[in-house]
Amino acid sequence: AQLKAEASALPALSIDVSAQPITRTVLRVVLTLTAAFEWRDRLHGGAESWWIWVEDSDTEHIYHKELWTLTKQQALEPQELSFTTPLFEPLPPAYYIRAFSDRW
């Protein structure tokens, strides 16, 4: 029970993705990011930073990366992050969105 309680504080995000082509070579991506962990001030302080990456499944090329910060107040509600990313021919079979904690 103690281990489960401690594990619930490990930072994790739930990510929902909406993607729409703007042009033949530009994709608009909207992420809905939701904190999927129990916020504890002694562990997380006032904010947690995350690296958000968009990469493909074949070459693992990173098409977009940015450092995104989630504050304690923002962790109470889903947050939106919007960006555009280039599209290259031939299109890969899939794009992956990854979120890595900057501290953990």
N, C-alpha and C positions, 0 to 999 in steps of 0.2 A: 504494500500500500504506500509506503514511504517513497519507494523508487518511482511509482506511477505519479505521485504528487510532484516529485522533483522534475520528472520528464515533461510534465505539462507546462513547465516554464521555459523549455527550450524553444527559442524563436523559430517560428514557421509561418508561412503565408499560404493562404488559399488564393489561387489566381484563376479568374475567369477572363477569357479573351474574346474580343470582337475585332475582326480584321476586315478591311474593305479596301479594294484597290482604288486609288485616286486617279492614277494614269497607268499606262502599261508598265511603267518602271518604278512606280512609287506605291507603297502600301501604307495605309493608315491603320494603326493599332491602338486599341483602347483596352487597357487592363483594369480590372476591378480587383483590388488587392484587399484582402481581409486578414487581420491578425488571427492566427490559429494557435494561440498560446496564451497562457495566463501571465499577465504583466505583473512583474514584481520590481518595485523601485530599487531594492538593493542589488538586483541583478541587471536590470535594464536601464536604470537611471531615467532620464527624461526623454530619451529617444533611442531608436535602433535604426541603423543604416543598412541598406541592402543594395547589392549590385544586381541590376536587372539586365539580362542578356537575351538577345534573339540570335539563335544560331540555326544552321541547317543540319539535317540528319546525315548528309553524305560527307561533306568536307569539314564539318565543324567550324566553318567560317562564322565569325561573329559579325552580324549585320548591324546591330545596335547594342550599345551598352550605356548605362547611366547609373549614377549613384542616387538612390532614392531614400529619403528619411521618413520614418514613421514616428510620430511623437506619441506620448502616452495618451493625450486627448484624442488624436486621430485613430488610435487603436480601438476605440469604442464603436466606430462605424466603418463600413467599407470605403475605400479611397480609390479614386480614378487617376490613372496615369495615361496620358495620350502622347503619341509620337508617330513620326513617319520613318519608314525604312526603305532603302532601295531594293528593287527586284532585279535580278539578273537572269538572263537566259543561259542555259536551260534552267527552268525552275526546279528546285529540289523537291522530292516527294513530300517533305514535311519541314516545318520550322518548329523549333523548340523555344519556349520561354523558360528561362531559369532565373531563380532568385536566390542569391547567396548572401548570408549575413556578413557584414563587413567586420564583425568582431568575434563571432563564434566559430 
